[in-house]
């Protein structure tokens, strides 16, 4: 009896879950790293509702609120949807180690919270994701680098930032398949 009820619920709910996953893929450069962690470019207010409906409990934003693609009152929108919100303004032209440490501090206060990390295009966010996964989640540099490369090839500023943060943790950024040739600035 319970199996029949569960099967019926699954048939009813599965299309909605698949639609949500497909809708999330509409967010610019959306990447899922684990059941608890994803990054993306700037979602719209409507997409933030889909993020919540997909079970995300926290949104972290890594760009400036006055960017032309930022949504008005994102913090209020996210809070109204019942999710936690954190904002760390990371200067794309000058990322700082302290920016990463602030982000890692937020992540480590609720490591089980399903989190969407985003910026405008997913350059900042994918880089912070690479670092966090490598440093705190034990993901192999080669695997994390492959995910980073699927979004962008960091320029010399961001490559230097990555190397500096990894050095703080005595992690070697090099691997057999890692191409760290910086993209043109």
N, C-alpha and C positions, 0 to 999 in steps of 0.2 A: 504493500500500500504506500509506504513512504517513498519507495523507489519510483512508483508511478507518479506521485505528486512532484517529486524532485525532477523527474524527466519532463513533466509538463511545464514546470517553472523554467527549466533550462530552455525549452523550446520557445517560451514566451520572452524570456529575458535575453537570450543569446543575440538575437538581431539588434537589440538596443545596445548591447555591449560592443558588438562589432561596428555599429554605426558610430559609437563614441570613439573607438580606436581610429576609424577612418577619418572622422572629423578632426581628431588631434593631429593626424598626419597633414592636415591642411595648414597647421601652424608652421611658419617659416623655419626650415632646418630642424624640425622636431626630431629628437633622438632619445630613445629609451635605453638606458644603461643597465637597469635592473628593475625589478618590480617596485622599488621604492624611489627611484631617482631618474629624472629625465632633464634634458636641457632643450632650449629652443631660442628662436628669434622672438620678436615682439608679438604676443598674442593680442587679438582684439578683445574688447569687453565680452562679446558673445562667446569667444573661444575660452575665456577664463571660466565661464559657467560650465563649459564642456570639460575643462580641466578638473573642476570640482566634481562634476558628475562621474568622471573617470576614477574618482577616489583620492585625488590629490588633496593633501591637507595643508600644504605650505607652498607659497610662491616667494622666490627670492629674485629680486631685480638688480642687475649689475650695471645699469647705465644711468645717464642723467635724465631727470624728469622733464627737462625742457627740450629734449630731442624731438625733431619734427614727427617722428613715428611713434613717440610715446603716447599712451592713452591718458586722457585726463582723469585724475583722481583714481589711479590704479589701486593705491593703497585702500581707499574707501570701498572700491568695487570688490576687491579680494576679501576684505573684512566682512562686507555685507553678505558675501557668499559663504561665510563661515570658515574661511581658511586663515591660517597665520600668514603674515606678510613681513618681509624684511627687505630693506633697500640699502644697497651699498653702492655709492656712486663711484664707478671706476672710470678714470680718464683713459680713453682708448689710446691716446698718444703717450701716456705715462702710467702704466699699471704699477702698483706698488705692492711689495710683499705684505704690508699691513692690510691691504684690501683683501688679499687671499686669506690671511689669518682671521679677519673679521668674518668672512664667509664661512670658513671652517668652524669657527666658534658657534655660529648659528646652526650649522649642520650637526655639530656634535652635541648641542643641547637637546636635540630630538632626533637621534639617529634613525629611529623607526618611522618617523613621519614621512609619508609619501610626498616627495618634493619636486616641484618644477623650478629649475633655475633658468632664468632667461635674461637676455639683453636685447639689443635691437636686431641683430642678424644671427646671433649664436657664436660669434667669434670670442667674446669675453667669456661667455658661459661655457662653451665647449672647452676652452683652455682651463678654466677653474675646475670643470668636471674632470678633465685629464689629471690635473694635479691632485684633486681630492681622492679620486679613485685609486691613484697610484700610491699616494702617501697613507691614506687612512683605511682604504678598503683592500689593500694588498693586490690590486689588479696589476698584472704584468705590464711593464712599460710598453712592450710591443703591441699588446692588445689595446691599451688605452690610446696609444699613438695612432693606431689604425682608425679608431673612432674619431679622434681629433682630425685626422686627415680627411675623413669623410665630410667634414664641414669646411675646413680651410687649412691652408698652409701658413702658419704664423710668420709674420715678418720679423725682421731682426730685433725690433723692440720687444715683441712678445716672446720670441725665442729666448732672448736674454732674461726676461722675466721668468720663464719656465725653468731655465737652467739655474737661476739664482735660488728659486724656491726649492727645487729638488736638492740643490747643494746643502741647503739648511737642514735637510733630512738625510744627508749622505746617500742619496739615490742617484745612480748613474743614469743619465737620459739615453745613453747609447744602447743599441741592441742590433742584432744582425740585420733586421729588416727596417730599422728606423732611419729614415732620410730626414735629417735636420737641416738640409739646405734651406735657408730662409727665403721666403717669397720676397719679391721686390717690394720695397716700402712705398 
